């Protein structure tokens, strides 16, 4: 983060690629900003475009509609996607513009993605996507998350931290962490402090309470965000900082709502940052790309206090020094089980495969279509069922059953458990269970399965073609339980990105 990726792209496109004859004089590179931030777009345009530059900067929503026109009109031979973790879901603007539109006409056009948190692409690579990964060298004068840890400027925010705490008499006062940071900022002639707030009303109340501490007039407290109740819009507020701090020698406490994340460069203001409080803690990319990431870069400021989820930053430090940890079971397990981090990015999530202890692994599973269930020999393949139980299962496929708001289904048999698709308002979990591999703990699919039960049955009872039958199969899947065994805890990644969607169709170069 803030290591010079944009500058590296500029040098790559205007010096290296022309030198190796990849780019000719009349050809260009299309640089796409994944985020909607107007200032970030202008920032990238000012850096990358210009006289004799091969680079054209475009907004993502324009690319969605005009990708083929842009490529043909500007002789584009390479597409670069910045801050790749944003907007990379299936059916996203880029998915539509690149994979579903452009690549059908220009199949060989290469894509270069850029990010300090490229978890979606790395996960796809680990699962077989054809992609090359280039890691940037870490300059000796770079100050990042690892250096923050080494300099002991990071302080932990507890998982239940709130900006306000209740007193014995029922009052709500600002936290001890904010008070500590305020008195730290007070030591300096001028400086900047940044506190993330989740809601505008919370930020305004925080501002009002901070005013009582800042009585001498050398403090400015600003609330920036998208609400009309804020002091400034995000971009207006950020533009005012240089004047307040560098010219007027003010101490500024900036309360931000939905601001200062990936890509945003504070520039020379990093020298003046004395503390940040980052409250994000449930997503790895979001937490590190927030306020801690904004003060990374090349500067000599070591006077900062960074309040954040320390464990998450430690995990990121390990990753930024050794990106292959993305594939390390222990690293992933620690994030999920110990730190309760559920997502790496919006599209790449962590899910529990099983906890440490005794599991009952699935030995095998078989599918039976609705037609198979009427075969006279079907009970031979499912000896744990009797004819009465089979007929009850078949009734689940009747329209009156799957369309009914009140569904009654009961089989008194302790040897198996049944789950029915039409019993769930949201079917994702049901059909995800359908696809699990042998060796998975059967109790992850059938949580109410008795310890003495040996079978589980998933019933996909909507007909093929029905809007709720996302699996396009009408019938049942039978799972047989194997012998119990002891396993270590295991969490795995599950991706919903466009790269996962294209895994078997396209490749990146």
matplotlib code that plots the C-alpha trace (Angstrom):
import matplotlib.pyplot as plt

x = [0.0, 1.3, 4.5, 4.4, 2.3, 0.9, 4.3, 5.5, 2.6, 3.6, 7.2, 6.1, 3.8, 5.9, 9.4, 9.7, 6.9, 7.9, 11.5, 10.6, 8.4, 5.2, 3.8, 4.2, 3.8, 0.2, -0.9, -2.2, -2.9, -6.3, -6.1, -9.4, -10.2, -12.3, -13.5, -16.1, -14.1, -13.9, -10.7, -9.0, -9.9, -8.4, -5.4, -4.7, -5.4, -2.9, -0.2, -0.7, -1.9, 0.0, 2.1, 3.6, 2.0, 0.6, -1.9, -5.6, -7.5, -11.2, -13.9, -15.3, -18.9, -17.9, -15.9, -18.9, -20.8, -18.0, -15.3, -15.1, -15.4, -12.6, -10.3, -10.8, -10.8, -7.7, -5.7, -5.6, -3.2, -3.3, -5.9, -4.9, -7.4, -6.5, -7.5, -8.7, -10.5, -13.2, -16.1, -14.8, -18.0, -19.9, -22.0, -20.0, -19.3, -15.9, -17.1, -19.7, -17.3, -14.3, -15.2, -18.7, -18.2, -14.7, -13.1, -15.7, -14.4, -10.8, -10.0, -6.2, -6.1, -4.1, -5.2, -2.9, -4.5, -2.9, -3.5, -1.9, -4.6, -5.1, -6.8, -9.4, -6.8, -4.5, -7.4, -8.3, -4.7, -4.6, -7.6, -6.2, -6.8, -4.0, -2.4, 1.1, 1.8, 4.5, 5.5, 7.0, 10.3, 10.1, 12.4, 14.5, 12.9, 9.4, 7.2, 4.4, 2.4, 5.5, 7.5, 4.6, 4.7, 8.5, 8.3, 5.6, 3.2, 0.2, -2.1, -4.9, -8.6, -10.6, -13.3, -16.1, -14.6, -16.9, -16.1, -18.4, -18.5, -21.2, -20.6, -22.2, -24.7, -25.8, -23.9, -22.1, -18.5, -15.7, -13.5, -10.2, -8.5, -9.7, -8.7, -5.2, -4.9, -6.1, -3.5, -0.8, -1.8, -1.7, 2.0, 2.8, 2.7, 0.5, -0.8, -3.5, -5.6, -8.1, -11.0, -13.3, -16.9, -19.7, -22.5, -22.8, -24.8, -22.0, -19.4, -21.3, -21.7, -18.0, -17.2, -19.4, -17.7, -14.2, -15.0, -15.1, -11.4, -10.3, -11.0, -7.9, -8.7, -5.7, -7.8, -10.1, -12.6, -14.1, -16.7, -16.5, -18.8, -21.7, -24.4, -25.6, -25.1, -21.3, -19.1, -17.7, -18.0, -15.2, -13.2, -13.8, -12.7, -9.5, -8.6, -8.8, -6.3, -3.1, -4.2, -5.2, -2.1, 0.8, -0.2, -2.2, -0.3, -3.6, -4.1, -6.9, -9.1, -10.8, -13.9, -14.5, -17.5, -16.9, -13.7, -9.9, -9.6, -7.7, -6.0, -6.3, -3.0, -2.6, 0.7, 2.8, 0.1, 1.4, 4.3, 1.7, -0.5, -0.2, -2.9, -5.5, -8.3, -9.5, -12.7, -12.9, -12.1, -14.3, -12.6, -8.8, -8.5, -10.9, -9.2, -5.6, -6.5, -8.3, -6.5, -3.4, -2.9, -3.3, -0.2, 2.0, 4.6, 7.9, 8.1, 10.0, 7.0, 7.4, 5.3, 2.0, -0.3, -2.3, -5.3, -6.7, -7.2, -3.6, -4.0, -5.4, -2.5, 0.0, -1.6, -1.3, 2.3, 3.1, 1.2, 2.9, 6.3, 5.4, 2.2, 2.2, 0.8, -2.6, -2.4, -1.2, -3.7, -2.5, -2.6, -6.2, -7.3, -5.9, -7.8, -11.1, -11.1, -9.0, -9.6, -13.2, -12.3, -15.0, -13.8, -10.5, -12.3, -16.0, -15.8, -13.4, -14.7, -13.5, -15.8, -15.5, -14.8, -14.6, -13.5, -10.7, -12.1, -14.0, -15.8, -17.8, -16.6, -18.8, -17.8, -19.7, -22.8, -25.2, -27.8, -31.2, -33.4, -37.2, -37.6, -35.1, -37.3, -40.1, -37.7, -38.8, -35.2, -34.4, -34.8, -32.0, -29.7, -31.0, -31.6, -32.0, -35.3, -38.6, -41.4, -43.4, -40.4, -39.8, -43.4, -43.2, -40.1, -41.8, -44.7, -42.3, -42.1, -45.8, -46.7, -49.0, -46.1, -43.3, -45.7, -47.4, -46.6, -47.2, -45.2, -45.5, -42.9, -42.0, -40.3, -39.7, -36.3, -33.2, -30.9, -31.1, -31.9, -33.7, -33.4, -35.8, -35.0, -38.5, -38.1, -35.6, -36.4, -32.8, -31.5, -27.8, -26.9, -28.9, -27.3, -23.9, -24.3, -25.2, -21.7, -19.6, -16.8, -16.2, -14.4, -16.4, -18.0, -21.6, -22.8, -21.9, -24.8, -27.1, -26.6, -29.4, -28.1, -28.0, -24.6, -26.0, -27.4, -25.5, -27.3, -28.4, -30.8, -31.0, -34.2, -34.2, -37.9, -38.5, -38.8, -36.0, -36.6, -38.2, -36.8, -35.9, -34.1, -30.6, -29.0, -31.0, -31.6, -34.8, -34.3, -32.3, -28.7, -27.9, -24.8, -23.3, -21.4, -18.0, -16.2, -15.5, -12.0, -10.0, -9.1, -7.4, -9.5, -9.8, -11.1, -11.1, -11.5, -14.7, -14.7, -17.6, -15.5, -15.7, -12.3, -13.8, -16.7, -14.2, -11.9, -12.6, -13.3, -10.6, -7.0, -5.2, -1.8]
y = [0.0, 3.4, 1.8, 3.3, 0.9, 3.7, 5.1, 1.6, 1.2, 4.5, 3.4, 0.0, 1.4, 4.3, 2.9, -0.9, -2.1, 0.2, -0.8, -4.5, -3.6, -4.7, -1.2, 0.7, 4.5, 4.3, 1.8, 2.5, 1.0, 1.3, 2.0, 1.4, 2.7, 0.2, 2.7, 5.4, 8.1, 11.1, 12.5, 9.1, 9.1, 12.7, 11.6, 8.7, 10.9, 13.5, 10.9, 8.6, 10.6, 13.4, 14.3, 11.2, 8.8, 5.5, 5.4, 6.4, 6.4, 5.4, 5.0, 1.5, 2.3, 3.9, 0.8, -1.5, 0.2, 1.0, -1.5, -2.7, 0.8, 2.1, -0.8, -0.5, 3.3, 3.8, 0.8, -0.7, -3.7, -4.0, -3.4, -2.6, -2.8, -0.9, -1.9, -5.2, -6.2, -3.7, -4.5, -8.0, -9.9, -12.0, -9.7, -6.7, -3.8, -5.2, -8.8, -7.6, -5.2, -7.5, -11.2, -11.2, -8.5, -7.6, -11.1, -12.6, -10.2, -9.8, -13.0, -12.5, -9.1, -9.3, -8.1, -6.8, -6.3, -4.2, -4.4, -4.6, -7.0, -9.2, -12.1, -12.8, -13.3, -15.3, -17.6, -18.2, -18.9, -21.5, -23.2, -23.5, -20.1, -19.4, -16.2, -15.1, -13.1, -10.5, -9.4, -5.9, -5.5, -3.9, -0.8, -0.2, 3.3, 2.0, 2.4, -0.1, -2.3, -4.4, -1.3, 0.0, -3.3, -3.1, 0.5, -0.4, 2.3, -0.1, -0.5, -3.0, -2.1, -4.8, -6.5, -4.9, -1.4, 1.5, 5.2, 5.9, 4.1, 4.3, 5.7, 4.4, 7.3, 6.4, 9.0, 8.3, 9.6, 9.3, 6.2, 6.2, 5.4, 8.7, 10.6, 9.1, 10.0, 13.5, 14.2, 12.7, 15.1, 18.0, 17.5, 18.8, 22.3, 21.0, 17.7, 15.5, 12.8, 10.6, 8.7, 6.4, 6.5, 4.2, 6.8, 10.5, 10.9, 9.2, 11.4, 14.6, 13.5, 12.7, 16.2, 17.8, 16.0, 16.6, 20.3, 20.4, 19.2, 21.6, 25.0, 26.9, 27.3, 25.6, 22.4, 22.0, 19.2, 18.3, 15.7, 14.6, 12.3, 12.1, 13.4, 17.0, 17.0, 16.7, 19.8, 19.0, 16.5, 14.0, 15.7, 19.2, 18.2, 16.6, 19.6, 21.9, 20.0, 21.4, 24.9, 24.2, 22.2, 23.4, 27.1, 27.8, 25.3, 23.8, 20.5, 18.8, 15.9, 14.5, 12.3, 10.3, 8.3, 6.0, 7.7, 7.2, 3.7, 2.0, 4.2, 7.5, 9.2, 11.7, 12.9, 15.3, 15.1, 11.7, 13.6, 15.3, 12.3, 11.7, 9.1, 7.1, 5.0, 2.4, 0.5, -1.9, -5.5, -8.1, -8.0, -8.2, -6.1, -3.4, -3.2, -2.8, -0.6, 1.8, 4.3, 2.2, 1.8, 5.5, 6.4, 3.8, 5.1, 7.0, 9.4, 9.9, 10.3, 7.8, 9.8, 8.2, 6.0, 3.5, 2.1, -0.9, -4.6, -5.6, -9.2, -8.5, -6.2, -8.9, -11.3, -8.8, -8.1, -11.8, -11.8, -8.7, -10.2, -13.7, -13.7, -17.4, -17.5, -17.0, -20.7, -21.7, -23.6, -22.3, -18.7, -19.1, -21.0, -18.4, -15.7, -17.5, -19.3, -17.0, -13.5, -14.1, -12.7, -14.0, -12.4, -11.6, -9.3, -8.8, -11.6, -14.1, -15.4, -17.8, -20.7, -23.4, -26.9, -28.4, -27.6, -29.5, -32.7, -35.8, -35.7, -38.2, -37.9, -38.6, -42.0, -41.6, -40.1, -41.0, -39.1, -40.4, -38.5, -38.3, -41.0, -43.3, -43.1, -45.0, -47.8, -51.0, -51.8, -48.4, -49.7, -52.2, -49.2, -47.6, -50.5, -48.1, -46.9, -48.8, -48.4, -46.1, -43.7, -43.7, -42.8, -39.9, -38.6, -38.9, -36.8, -33.9, -33.5, -32.8, -29.2, -28.9, -29.7, -27.4, -24.5, -24.8, -22.3, -24.9, -28.1, -31.1, -33.8, -36.4, -39.8, -41.6, -43.2, -42.5, -43.9, -40.8, -37.1, -35.3, -31.7, -30.4, -27.6, -26.1, -25.7, -22.9, -19.4, -19.0, -22.0, -21.2, -23.1, -26.1, -26.4, -25.6, -28.7, -30.7, -30.3, -31.2, -33.6, -37.0, -36.6, -33.6, -33.8, -35.0, -33.0, -29.8, -30.8, -32.5, -30.8, -32.7, -36.1, -38.5, -39.9, -43.3, -42.2, -43.3, -41.5, -38.0, -37.2, -33.9, -33.5, -31.2, -31.2, -28.2, -29.4, -28.7, -25.2, -23.8, -20.5, -21.9, -24.9, -23.3, -26.8, -27.9, -31.3, -32.8, -35.8, -36.7, -37.0, -39.7, -39.3, -42.3, -41.6, -43.2, -44.1, -41.2, -39.7, -37.0, -33.9, -30.6, -27.5, -26.4, -23.2, -22.8, -19.9, -19.6, -17.2, -15.4, -13.4, -13.1, -14.9, -18.0, -17.8, -17.7, -20.4, -23.0, -20.6, -17.9, -17.2, -14.1, -13.2]
z = [0.0, -1.1, -2.3, -5.7, -7.8, -10.0, -10.7, -11.6, -14.0, -15.7, -16.1, -17.4, -20.0, -21.2, -21.0, -20.6, -22.9, -25.8, -25.3, -25.8, -28.7, -26.9, -27.4, -30.7, -31.1, -32.2, -29.5, -26.0, -22.6, -20.9, -17.2, -15.3, -11.9, -10.0, -7.4, -8.0, -6.1, -8.5, -6.8, -7.2, -10.9, -11.2, -9.2, -11.6, -14.7, -13.5, -12.9, -15.8, -18.7, -20.4, -23.4, -25.1, -22.5, -23.8, -21.0, -21.1, -17.8, -17.9, -15.3, -14.8, -15.6, -19.0, -19.8, -19.2, -21.9, -24.3, -23.8, -27.4, -28.8, -26.5, -27.4, -31.2, -31.3, -29.2, -30.4, -26.9, -26.6, -22.7, -20.1, -16.5, -13.7, -10.5, -7.0, -8.3, -5.0, -5.7, -8.1, -9.1, -8.4, -10.9, -13.2, -12.1, -14.5, -15.4, -15.7, -18.2, -20.1, -20.2, -19.9, -21.3, -24.0, -25.0, -24.9, -27.2, -29.9, -28.9, -27.0, -26.7, -25.1, -21.9, -18.5, -15.8, -12.3, -9.6, -5.8, -2.4, -1.4, -4.5, -2.6, -5.3, -8.1, -5.8, -4.8, -8.4, -9.2, -6.4, -7.8, -11.3, -13.0, -15.6, -14.2, -13.5, -10.3, -10.0, -6.4, -6.0, -4.2, -0.8, -0.8, 2.3, 2.8, 2.6, 5.7, 5.7, 8.1, 8.9, 9.8, 12.0, 13.9, 14.2, 15.5, 18.1, 16.9, 16.6, 19.5, 19.6, 19.4, 21.2, 19.1, 21.2, 21.0, 20.7, 20.4, 23.4, 26.8, 29.4, 32.9, 36.1, 36.0, 32.5, 30.6, 27.3, 27.1, 24.6, 24.9, 26.8, 23.4, 21.9, 25.0, 24.9, 21.2, 21.9, 24.5, 22.2, 19.4, 21.9, 22.3, 18.8, 17.4, 14.5, 13.3, 11.9, 13.6, 11.8, 13.4, 11.4, 12.4, 11.1, 11.2, 10.7, 14.0, 15.9, 14.3, 15.2, 18.8, 18.9, 17.6, 20.2, 23.0, 21.6, 21.6, 25.4, 25.4, 22.7, 24.4, 23.4, 19.7, 18.1, 17.3, 14.4, 14.4, 11.0, 10.0, 6.4, 4.6, 2.1, 4.4, 4.4, 8.2, 7.7, 7.8, 4.3, 1.6, 1.6, -1.2, 0.1, 3.6, 2.4, 0.3, 3.3, 5.4, 3.8, 4.5, 8.1, 9.0, 6.9, 6.6, 9.7, 12.0, 13.3, 15.0, 13.1, 14.2, 11.1, 11.6, 8.5, 7.3, 4.3, 3.3, 3.1, 1.7, -1.1, -3.6, -1.7, -1.2, 1.6, 0.1, 2.3, 5.0, 6.1, 7.8, 10.1, 11.0, 14.8, 15.3, 13.5, 14.9, 12.4, 13.5, 10.5, 11.7, 9.9, 6.4, 5.9, 2.8, 4.2, 7.5, 6.2, 3.2, 5.5, 7.7, 8.4, 4.7, 4.0, 6.2, 4.5, 2.0, 2.0, 4.9, 8.2, 10.5, 13.4, 15.9, 15.0, 17.1, 15.1, 16.9, 14.9, 15.1, 15.8, 15.0, 11.5, 10.8, 12.0, 9.5, 6.7, 7.6, 7.2, 3.9, 2.4, 3.1, 1.9, -0.3, -0.7, 2.8, 1.1, 0.5, 4.0, 6.0, 9.4, 8.3, 7.0, 10.1, 12.5, 10.6, 10.7, 14.1, 16.2, 14.8, 13.5, 10.1, 7.7, 4.5, 2.8, 0.3, -0.5, -3.0, -1.3, 2.0, 4.7, 5.6, 8.2, 6.8, 10.3, 13.8, 15.6, 17.0, 16.0, 12.6, 10.7, 7.1, 4.1, 2.6, -0.7, -2.2, -5.0, -7.1, -7.9, -10.3, -9.7, -12.4, -10.6, -7.5, -9.4, -10.4, -8.8, -7.8, -6.2, -2.7, -3.4, -3.9, -0.7, 1.7, 4.7, 3.2, 3.3, 0.9, 3.2, 3.6, -0.1, -0.9, 1.6, -0.2, -3.6, -2.3, -1.8, -5.5, -5.9, -6.8, -3.8, -1.6, -2.9, -3.5, -0.1, 2.7, 5.3, 4.6, 6.8, 6.4, 9.0, 8.8, 12.0, 11.3, 13.4, 10.6, 8.4, 8.2, 5.4, 4.1, 1.4, -1.0, -0.8, 3.0, 2.5, 1.5, 0.3, -1.6, -1.8, 1.3, 0.2, -3.2, -1.8, 0.4, -2.7, -4.1, -1.0, -1.5, 0.2, 3.5, 4.5, 8.0, 7.3, 10.3, 8.4, 6.0, 8.4, 11.8, 13.5, 12.4, 15.3, 16.4, 15.5, 12.1, 8.9, 6.1, 5.0, 2.1, 0.2, -1.8, -4.8, -5.3, -7.6, -11.2, -13.7, -15.2, -12.0, -11.0, -7.5, -8.9, -9.4, -9.6, -12.6, -11.1, -9.8, -7.5, -4.3, -3.2, -0.6, 1.6, 3.5, 6.7, 7.2, 10.4, 12.9, 12.8, 14.6, 12.5, 13.0, 12.5, 8.9, 7.2, 3.5, 1.0, -1.1, -3.9, -5.6, -7.9, -11.7, -11.8, -10.2, -12.7, -15.6, -14.2, -16.9, -19.7, -20.0, -18.9, -17.8, -19.0]

ax = plt.figure().add_subplot(projection="3d")
ax.plot(x, y, z, "-o")
ax.set_aspect("equal")
plt.show()
